Amino acid sequence: MAKTQDNTNGSVEESSFEQALKDLEAIVRKLEGGSGDLEASINDYVRGTELKEFCQKKLADARLKVESILKPQDGSTTPSLQPFDAK
């Protein structure tokens, strides 16, 4: 079941990519708006940095998975999925 609640205080690793991106966008809007005190803004910035890194890793992993789909060497038109190791 997909998460629909706001996960801004939970662990980044527990988030889906979509939820992490949504939370990151909310933090960016909040910081750009200048609302909140300095300490809250610093905490939001730290959280945003964690979310950004998480999203970048998820995107890099997805890119590698897509790249692992290769055209078969036998001339058939059906792509084959190669083993993937996300280190």
C-alpha positions in Angstrom: 0.0 0.0 0.0 1.4 3.4 -0.9 2.1 6.0 1.7 -0.1 9.0 1.5 0.7 10.8 4.8 3.3 13.5 5.2 6.6 11.8 6.1 8.6 14.9 6.9 9.6 13.6 10.3 10.1 10.0 9.5 13.2 8.2 8.2 14.2 9.1 4.7 14.9 5.4 4.0 11.3 4.5 4.9 10.0 6.8 2.1 9.1 5.9 -1.4 10.8 8.0 -4.1 7.5 9.8 -4.8 6.9 10.6 -1.1 10.5 11.8 -0.7 10.2 14.1 -3.7 6.9 15.5 -2.5 8.4 16.2 1.0 11.5 17.8 -0.6 9.3 20.0 -2.8 7.3 21.1 0.3 10.5 21.9 2.2 11.8 24.0 -0.8 8.5 25.9 -1.0 8.7 26.6 2.8 12.3 27.7 2.7 11.7 29.9 -0.4 8.7 31.5 1.4 10.9 32.5 4.3 8.4 31.3 6.9 9.6 29.8 10.1 12.4 30.6 12.5 16.1 30.1 12.0 16.3 26.8 13.8 13.4 25.3 12.0 14.8 26.5 8.7 18.2 24.9 9.5 16.4 21.6 10.4 14.4 21.8 7.2 17.5 22.4 5.1 19.2 19.3 6.7 16.1 17.2 6.0 15.9 18.6 2.5 19.6 17.6 1.9 18.9 14.1 3.1 15.8 13.8 0.8 17.8 15.2 -2.2 20.5 12.6 -1.7 17.9 9.8 -1.3 16.1 10.8 -4.5 19.4 11.1 -6.4 20.4 7.6 -5.3 17.0 6.2 -6.3 17.2 7.8 -9.7 20.7 6.5 -10.2 19.6 3.0 -9.3 16.6 3.3 -11.7 18.9 4.5 -14.5 21.2 1.5 -14.0 18.3 -0.9 -14.0 17.0 0.6 -17.3 20.6 0.4 -18.7 20.7 -3.3 -17.8 17.9 -4.0 -20.3 19.8 -5.0 -23.3 18.9 -5.9 -26.8 19.6 -9.6 -27.2 22.6 -10.7 -29.2 20.7 -13.4 -31.0 18.8 -10.9 -33.3 15.4 -11.4 -31.6 13.3 -8.3 -30.9 12.6 -9.2 -27.3 14.8 -7.3 -24.8 16.4 -9.3 -22.1 16.9 -8.3 -18.5 20.4 -8.7 -17.2 21.3 -9.2 -13.5 21.6 -5.9 -11.6 23.7 -5.2 -8.5 22.9 -1.8 -6.9 26.0 -1.3 -4.8 
